[in-house]
Amino acid sequence: MTADVATVVRSYLRAYEARDRRAFADLLAPGFRFTSPLDDAIDAARYFERCWPGGAGTTFRVEKLLVDGDEAFVQYEARRGDGAPFRNVEHIRVAGDEIAEIVVYFGSSAGEAEAEAEVRALIECNAKAVHDKDVPARTANNAEDIVAFDVVGPLQRVGAPALRRRAEEWFSTFQGAIHWDTQDLRITASRDVAFCHGLAHIRGTGSNGAVDMWIRSTVGLRRIDGRWMITHDHGSVPFDPETGKARPDLTP
């Protein structure tokens, strides 16, 4: 029993690391439930919708694997790409050769300097995604409950699907690349929460001709399951109180 449970746990980690969704799904028992500090006994469908997309590039180094009957505790150090490592503990309940339940307890080993570097890299990746008009890359770091205040209406957009639609619509109005350059980026980051602001210069050829404008950009982030996710995205331009019109023509 001990060897079988340990094998199932290691197979689960390998499937996640390889991004092999079929192999991962085949390991889940009917009625599978997943719980974390941010998820309350969600089922497999909700798990794949909410948690699976954020795991790309993750590698694991198992530090401890303790088995008792059909249950196991695994402690591992994980890393996503070039990001700082983080350490999780998972309680896994196995039924036969399938996983019936996973409960994750997570944290991070990143300090403030590492957190700031990670956030800066995320902002730079988002700018590249805008340049390439790559919707999946631009929205990959949006939290499911993200709230966005845009330079255009409506007053707010709520939820990752709304932000994906907005990115698709905006990118489709440009011919060729969109140049997005951030100036005076200031980042304040702790282990799990970060805030940054700066000025963004947007240039390109839109449906109505050349676009060349500066906006004010503010981004709020939280570390979710060891990964930085954008929870608030705010872009705005000043307005002229005398005319009531926006001033996208202003420059630093």
N, C-alpha and C positions, 0 to 999 in steps of 0.2 A: 504493500500500500504506500509506504513512504517513497519508494523509488518512483512509483507511478505518478503520484501527486507532484513530486519534484519535476518529473519529465513534462507534465502538463503545464506547469508554471513556466518552465524554461521555453517550451514551445510557444506559449502565449507571448512572451517577451520577444522571441525571435520573429514571430509573425508581425508584431507591431513595429519592430525595428526595420523589417524588410518592406513595410507598407503593403503586406499581402493580405488584403481585406478578406478574400475568400478563406484563406487558411485561418485567419483570426476568427471569422464568423463560424467556421466549422467547429471551433473549440468551445463555443458558447452553448450552454444547455437551454432547452425551452424554459421560459420564465426567468432568464438571466436578468440580474439587477446590478447596477453600478452606482456606488455612492462615493462622494467626495465632499469636501467642505463647500462645494458649489453645486452639487447634484444630490438629489434625494431619491435614491432607489429608482433611477431611470431604467427603462428597458433597452434592449439591444438597438431598436430602431432609433430611439432618441440618442443613445450613445454614439452611433455612427454619424448622426446629424450634428451633434454638439461637440463631441470630443475628438473623433477620428481626424477631422481636417487639420487640427493643430499639431499633429504628431510627426509631420514630415521632417526627415533628417535627424530623428532621435536615435541615439545609441545608448546602450545600457552596460553598466558594469555591476554585476551582482556582488554585493558585499556579504550578505547573510541570507540563507534560505532555511527556515525552520519548519518542519512538518510535524503535525500531530493529527493522526487519523486522516480524515478527508479535508483537513484545513492546513493552510500554510501561511506563514508570514515571510515576505521577501523584502529586504532592504537593498536598494540599489542607488548608485550614482548615475544620473542621466545627463545627457548633453544634446542640445539641438544645434547642429551646424557648428559655427564658431562661437556660440554663446557660452555664457558662464555655466558651469555644472550646477545641478540641483539634486537634492537627495529626497527620495520618497520611500515610504513604507506602505506596503499593500497587504491586506488580509484577504486571502483568496480561499473560497470554499469550492471544492471539486465534487461532482457527482459522477461516478464512474470515470470516464475519461474526458469529461466536459466540465467547463467552469460554470458554476451556478451563481456565484456572487463575487464581486470585487469591491472592496472598501479601501479607498486611498487616503492616506495621510501625507500631505506634502508640505514642503518648505523650500527654501533657497539658501545657497551658500554665498550668493553674490553680495558684495558690499556696495556702498554708494558709488564708488568710482566705476566698478564693473557695471552697475545698473545704468549709470549715465551713458557709458559706452554702448550698451545694448540698445538703449532708447535712441541714441544718435544714429546707430546703424539702421534701426527700423525706419526712422524718418528718411534717411538717404535711400533706402530700398523703395519706400513709397514714392519718392521723387522719380526714381528710375522707372517704376511701374507706370507713373503718369506719362513720362516721356515716351514709353513704349506702347502706351494705351493698352496695358495688360490688366484687364479687369480682375482676374483671379488673384494676381500678385498684389494689386492695389487694395483689395478687400480681404486678403488672407489674415490680416492682423486686426480685423474689426471684431469686437466682442458681439455676441448675439444680441445684447440689449443696448448697443451703441446708440447714442443720441447725437445728432449732427445739426448745427446751425450753419446754413450755407449762405453764400452771397446772393443766391436767388431763392424765391419762394419754393415751398411753403415756409412758415415760421420755423418748423423743425421737421426732421426726419428721424424716425425711431425704428431701430432694428436692423440687423445685418442685411436682410433681403432688400429693404428700401435703399440702403447705401449701394448695394450691387446694381440695382436698377439705375440709380443716379449716375454711377460711374459709366455704365453702358451708354446712357443717353448723352452724357457730356462728351465722352470720347468720340462718339459718332458724329459730333458736330465739327470735328477738326479734320483737316486734310493734312496728313503727315504727322510728324512728331509734335508733342506738346512739351515745351521747355519749361521746367519748374525748378527755379533756383531759390534756395532759402538763405536769407541773410539775417545776421544777428540772432541766431538760434540760441536760446537760453534754456537749459534743462535743469530741473530740480528733481532728484530721484532718491527714494529710499529703497528698502528691499522689495516692497510690493506695490508701491504707488509712485507715479511720476507725473510731472507736469512740465510742459514746454511751450514756448511761444517764440515767434519770429515773424519776419516779413518774407512773403513769397512773391517772386517775380514770375509771371506767367506770360509766355510768348508762343505764338503759333498762328496758323491760318484757320480761322473758324468759318462757319457757314456764311457769315456776314462780312468777311474780310479779315484783315490782320488784327490780331489780339496782342496787346502789349499793356499789361496792367500789373499793379502791385496790390496785394491783399494782406490783411493781418491774419495770422494763423495761430491758433491755440489748440493744443492737443492734450487730453488727459488720458492716462493709461493705468492699468492694473496688471499685476502679474497673476495670471490665471493658469493653474496646472503647470507652474514653472515657466510660463511663456508670457511675454509682454503683449497685452491686447489693448486696443484703443477703445475706450468707453465713451469719450466725448471728443468730437472734432468740430472746431468752430473756425469758419472763415468769414471775414467781413471787410467792408470798405467804409470809410467815413462818408458823411453826407453834408451837404451845404444847408445850414438851417434857414437861409434866406430863400432858396429855391425849392428846398425839400428833395433835391435830387442827389443821387449817389455821386461820389468823386473817385472813380477808378483811374483818373488821370494823375493822381498824386504820386510822387516818387520820394524815396528817402532823401 
